[in-house]
């Protein structure tokens, strides 16, 4: 793959940092966004060749100017890795709506705001690649992460529409759907709602305990995900979504099988509404 310029949001940790490192090692240029000077210093200490941009993805109105300045300073961007996001854990009944709003502001509105800042540039250049980092939680669900799954389902659907709308202009869009990886997602990066309703203890306490216990021991290797992303963006025929991790593959296949059975079981009633 020829040298390209990557714009990676949330580049100071997790998948963002792993992809930035892999892209630099492969000879690409990397513009990495962070939210603070402290995060900027940490990123530059680890990857001195990254071009750092201060950017809070929830500053929606500022995105076009931030992207314009980044391209003026560092040249046209070829690949957007829309990675910034975080996890929320909490039983739906217990979790305040304000926490849902924040989850969607970052994971959905922030990702869309960044993408929209690039769309006219990619469209006019008739090239570009957008990787929207969703999750296996954008295709399956589990108790205790309703706000997170909701945000990733939303971004998953938006990505598919974005892909269809940008395809005539030679712009690729893929939703990246990782399973469980050894990042801070389930650790310091996760916002957790305090428990308050005992009726949910039997359902949710074992799930929360298992997530704590597995943190840092997940099967997925972020460095291998980063290598897979480089392989993805080198493809001329990338898929609408790419599952990464054997757990994601297993759980999504199980969901598809359940859906096929449910559709078959209720087919007669489904057809009964036709006029």
HELIX and SHEET records of a PDB file:
HELIX    1   1 UNK A   14  UNK A   25  1                                  12    
HELIX    2   2 UNK A   37  UNK A   46  1                                  10    
HELIX    3   3 UNK A   60  UNK A   62  5                                   3    
HELIX    4   4 UNK A   63  UNK A   74  1                                  12    
HELIX    5   5 UNK A   92  UNK A   94  5                                   3    
HELIX    6   6 UNK A   97  UNK A  104  1                                   8    
HELIX    7   7 UNK A  105  UNK A  110  3                                   6    
HELIX    8   8 UNK A  111  UNK A  125  1                                  15    
HELIX    9   9 UNK A  136  UNK A  138  5                                   3    
HELIX   10  10 UNK A  146  UNK A  167  1                                  22    
HELIX   11  11 UNK A  198  UNK A  200  5                                   3    
HELIX   12  12 UNK A  201  UNK A  214  1                                  14    
HELIX   13  13 UNK A  222  UNK A  233  1                                  12    
HELIX   14  14 UNK A  246  UNK A  265  1                                  20    
HELIX   15  15 UNK A  267  UNK A  271  1                                   5    
SHEET    1   A 7 UNK A  51  UNK A  54  0                                        
SHEET    2   A 7 UNK A  29  UNK A  34  1                                        
SHEET    3   A 7 UNK A   5  UNK A   8  1                                        
SHEET    4   A 7 UNK A  79  UNK A  82  1                                        
SHEET    5   A 7 UNK A 129  UNK A 133  1                                        
SHEET    6   A 7 UNK A 172  UNK A 178  1                                        
SHEET    7   A 7 UNK A 241  UNK A 244  1                                        
SHEET    1   B 2 UNK A  88  UNK A  89  0                                        
SHEET    2   B 2 UNK A 191  UNK A 192  1                                        
END                                                                             
